[in-house]
Amino acid sequence: MSKAHAAPAVMTRRDHAWHRMDTEKNLMVINSILLFEGRVDMERLVSTIAHRLPNYPRFTQKVVRLRGRPHWVEDDQFDITRHVELERMEHDLPHTGLHEHLTRLAHLPLERDRPMWHMTVLDRVNGGHAIVFRVHHCITDGLGLVHVLNHLTDDNGLHGKTPSPVGHPHRAVAHNKVCSAVVRGLSWLKIAAHVARLSILWPDAHSQFKAPMTGAKQLVWLPPLEMERVRAMSKRVGVTLNDVWVAAVSGALRTYLSERGQRPDGRALRAAVTFNLREKANAFQLGNEFGLVAVDLPTNEDNPAERLRLSSSRMTAIKRSHQPRATMAFLSIAGCLPTALQHFALNLFTSKGSVVLTNIEGPASRRYLAGSRLTDLICWVPQAGKLGVGLAFISYAGQIQLALFVDTDLVPDPDRLMQLTYDAFEELELATQDVEAPQPAEPALPGMVIGAS
């Protein structure tokens, strides 16, 4: 699809920070996989993506330094076939084979001399086909990525060349940048106070999750949970889906450490939890509009119902605080620092936590791409600095997909931790069957930590 080239645009300081955050042990790449029914029509697929994706300039632009500042500049050599590539399988790929392919791809850095995204199409996977979609975090966050997926896909399998109106960036209306205005409105004194408070926090409790990393990664997932089951539980006890997620992860981490002879009843582990600060109507603008907050996970609480109550009260306190906006502002500051100093600051801050948690609201109904029905959508959260364990929760068409992305020196058996997370949802469901909705509490605020979405 031909289109007029957009003028070079200055990269935001915050996106520049993400652009420079790659290390040998942690790549700042959002890895996702889309599983489809039936055979892939490669010509139709490439044509659809080539027609729709350039509506987002970031996907045809590369990062170039101009006049001392990083800019988004149109790639004159842009070729869609360098970004959407087919890998032919000799036979139908089972779960184990798909896992190996994903793990191999997750270790590959994206090329920096072109737009930083790539799709690998696997033509024979579980009786259908799959697309491994990898996007560098400097392009967008999780909410922006879901907006792109909604625009690429249709609500039926009979699409023509015209893009779906759902989430079309040319149809979206830009509202005032409330998040940016709030961040600008925060006093430097308040931001400095939050950063200072973070810097003097003790490092997180010593556990297996704080061991040195090697950069060897694994991606793990399990069959999805039914959304209605989890939603019914959250409504029954008066908490959010995210509260249930935090409580389930807390229980899984507690059991995992206990099975390995580590005492979970001491200090609680801290998690960096992503916190969206963007209006959904502005998601088409891409970029990164989220903060990160540290939650003291109730890993030292044995009772699952009490873990859920504590998770809910702590998350409620965070929603009322300025932590998310302060950490987003800090990332803008980090983008102004020399690279070495940025990495030093991130290492300092990420030493305060053990895991990264993210919750992504995916498409609510079934989607189709190039005529093929999307059956499953899975996304893995990258980690930064000294963090090497990331757990993601993404919803899609009435399902909740759990995914784990870890450094194998910290979690040598990620399948076990993933299964324990799955089991923790069932444990919470049983423990809360006769529990009444908790009364609002005013707990003390936990600390905060910088991580990755």
KAPE-V241915 format. One record per residue. PHI is phi in radians with two decimals (999 if undefined). OMEGA is omega as a letter, one per 20 degrees, with the letter a starting at -180 (NA if undefined). Layout:
PHI_OMEGA + PHI_OMEGA
This chain:
999_r + -1.53_r + -2.72_r + -1.16_r + -1.24_r + -1.29_r + -1.19_r + -0.92_a + -2.12_r + -1.12_r + -1.29_r + -1.15_r + -1.04_a + -1.18_r + -1.16_r + -1.13_r + -1.06_r + -1.14_a + -1.06_a + -1.68_a + -1.49_r + -1.05_r + -2.35_r + -1.11_a + -1.70_a + -2.48_r + -1.56_r + -1.53_a + -2.10_r + -1.46_r + -1.71_r + -2.49_r + -2.32_r + -2.00_a + -1.81_a + -2.19_r + -1.40_r + 1.34_a + -1.38_r + -1.50_r + -1.73_a + -1.09_a + -1.10_r + -1.17_r + -1.09_a + -1.10_r + -1.08_r + -1.10_a + -1.14_r + -1.09_a + -1.38_a + -1.70_a + -1.13_r + -1.11_r + -1.07_r + -1.83_a + -0.95_a + -1.04_a + -1.51_r + -2.12_a + -2.03_r + -2.04_a + -1.64_a + -2.29_r + -1.51_r + -2.24_r + 0.91_r + 1.44_a + -2.15_r + -1.24_r + -2.21_r + -1.52_a + -2.21_r + -1.00_r + -1.50_a + -1.12_r + -1.72_a + -1.01_r + -2.42_a + -1.02_a + -1.28_r + -1.47_a + -1.96_r + -2.14_a + -2.18_a + -1.66_r + -1.97_a + -1.46_r + -1.64_r + -1.23_r + -2.62_a + -1.05_a + -1.50_r + -1.37_a + -0.97_a + -1.09_r + -1.14_r + -1.13_r + -1.01_a + -1.13_r + -1.10_a + -1.09_a + -1.09_r + -1.08_a + -1.16_a + -1.13_r + -1.52_a + -1.60_r + -1.23_r + -1.37_a + -1.13_a + -1.66_r + -1.65_a + -2.66_r + -0.96_a + -1.59_r + -2.70_a + -2.79_r + -2.08_r + -1.91_a + -1.67_r + -1.82_a + -1.40_a + -2.40_a + -2.40_r + 0.86_r + 1.43_r + -2.31_r + -2.51_a + -2.47_r + -2.18_r + -1.60_a + -1.85_a + -2.09_a + -2.30_r + -1.21_a + -1.09_a + -1.19_r + -1.33_a + -2.90_r + -1.79_a + -1.08_a + -1.13_r + -1.12_a + -1.12_r + -1.11_r + -1.06_r + -1.09_a + -1.10_r + -1.12_a + -1.28_r + -1.24_a + -1.85_r + -2.18_r + -1.58_r + -2.67_a + -1.66_a + -2.02_a + -1.28_r + -1.84_a + -1.33_a + -1.18_a + -1.09_r + -1.06_r + -1.21_a + -1.16_r + 1.23_a + -1.06_a + -1.09_r + -1.40_r + -1.71_a + -1.24_r + -1.87_a + -1.39_r + -1.58_r + -1.04_a + -1.35_a + -1.04_a + -1.06_a + -1.13_a + -1.13_r + -1.12_a + -1.09_r + -1.11_a + -1.33_r + -1.16_r + -1.25_r + -1.08_r + -1.14_a + -1.16_r + -1.10_a + -1.07_r + -1.13_r + -1.12_a + -1.13_r + -1.11_r + -1.09_r + -1.12_a + -1.13_a + -1.71_r + -1.10_r + -1.14_r + -0.98_a + -1.09_a + -0.93_r + -1.20_r + -2.73_r + -1.03_a + -1.31_r + -1.91_r + -1.23_r + -1.06_a + -1.72_r + -1.92_a + 1.64_r + -1.37_a + -1.98_r + -2.41_r + -1.96_a + -2.32_r + -2.65_r + -2.25_r + -0.96_a + -1.21_r + -1.55_r + -1.39_a + -0.99_a + -1.08_r + -1.09_a + -1.25_r + -1.13_r + -1.08_r + -1.13_a + -1.12_r + -1.20_a + -1.08_a + -1.90_r + 1.27_r + -2.23_r + -1.65_r + -1.05_r + -1.15_r + -1.07_r + -1.10_r + -1.03_a + -1.09_r + -1.15_a + -1.14_r + -1.09_r + -1.03_r + -1.12_a + -1.15_r + -1.12_r + -1.06_a + -1.14_a + -1.05_r + -1.16_a + -1.09_r + -1.13_a + -1.77_r + 1.35_r + -1.72_a + -1.38_a + -1.56_a + -1.58_r + -1.50_r + -1.22_r + -1.25_r + -1.36_r + -1.78_r + -2.18_r + -1.54_a + -1.94_r + -1.28_a + -2.45_a + -1.17_r + -2.16_a + -1.86_r + -1.26_a + -1.00_a + -1.13_a + -1.77_a + -1.09_a + -1.14_r + -1.31_r + 1.00_a + 1.32_a + -2.06_a + -2.27_r + -2.57_r + -1.93_r + -2.24_a + -2.26_r + -1.71_r + -1.96_r + -1.32_a + -1.15_r + -1.35_r + -1.25_r + -1.67_r + -1.92_a + -1.41_a + -1.44_a + -1.11_r + -1.14_r + -1.20_r + -1.05_r + -1.19_r + -1.09_r + -1.15_r + -1.05_a + -1.12_a + -1.14_a + -1.24_r + -1.18_r + -1.09_r + -1.10_a + -1.12_a + -1.07_a + -1.61_a + -1.76_r + -1.72_a + -1.00_a + -1.03_a + -1.21_r + -1.17_a + -1.23_r + -1.15_r + -1.13_r + -1.07_r + -1.10_r + -1.14_r + -1.15_a + -1.04_r + -1.18_r + -1.61_a + -1.42_r + -1.03_a + -0.95_a + -1.08_a + -1.23_r + -1.06_a + -1.14_r + -1.09_a + -1.12_a + -1.15_r + -1.10_r + -1.09_a + -1.24_a + -1.28_r + -1.21_a + -1.40_a + -2.29_a + -2.03_a + -2.44_r + -1.95_r + -2.14_r + -2.42_a + -2.24_a + -2.02_r + -1.54_a + -1.55_r + -0.99_a + -1.39_a + -2.18_a + -1.07_r + -2.13_a + -2.29_r + -2.22_a + 0.91_r + 1.51_a + -1.77_a + -1.39_r + -1.39_a + -1.63_a + -2.51_r + -2.28_a + -2.23_a + -2.38_r + -2.02_a + -1.58_r + -1.31_r + -2.14_a + -2.19_r + 0.98_a + -1.65_r + -1.59_a + -2.34_r + -2.29_r + -2.28_r + -2.06_a + -2.15_a + -2.31_r + -2.23_r + -1.69_r + -2.78_r + 0.84_r + 1.42_r + -2.13_r + -2.13_a + -1.84_r + -1.70_a + -2.50_a + -2.22_r + -2.27_a + -2.39_r + -1.45_a + -1.24_r + -1.31_r + -1.56_a + -2.30_a + -1.22_r + -2.21_a + -1.07_r + -1.06_r + -1.17_r + -1.12_r + -1.14_r + -1.12_r + -1.13_r + -1.14_r + -1.06_a + -1.12_a + -1.13_r + -1.12_r + -1.15_r + -1.08_r + -1.14_a + -1.08_r + -1.21_a + -1.24_a + -1.88_a + -1.09_a + -2.02_a + -1.65_r + -1.47_a + -1.01_a + -1.26_r + -1.39_r + -1.00_r + -2.12_r + -2.12_a + -1.34_r + -1.18_a + -1.32_r + -1.33_r + -1.34_r + -2.45_a + -2.63_r + -1.55_r + -2.48_a + -2.34_r + -1.64_NA
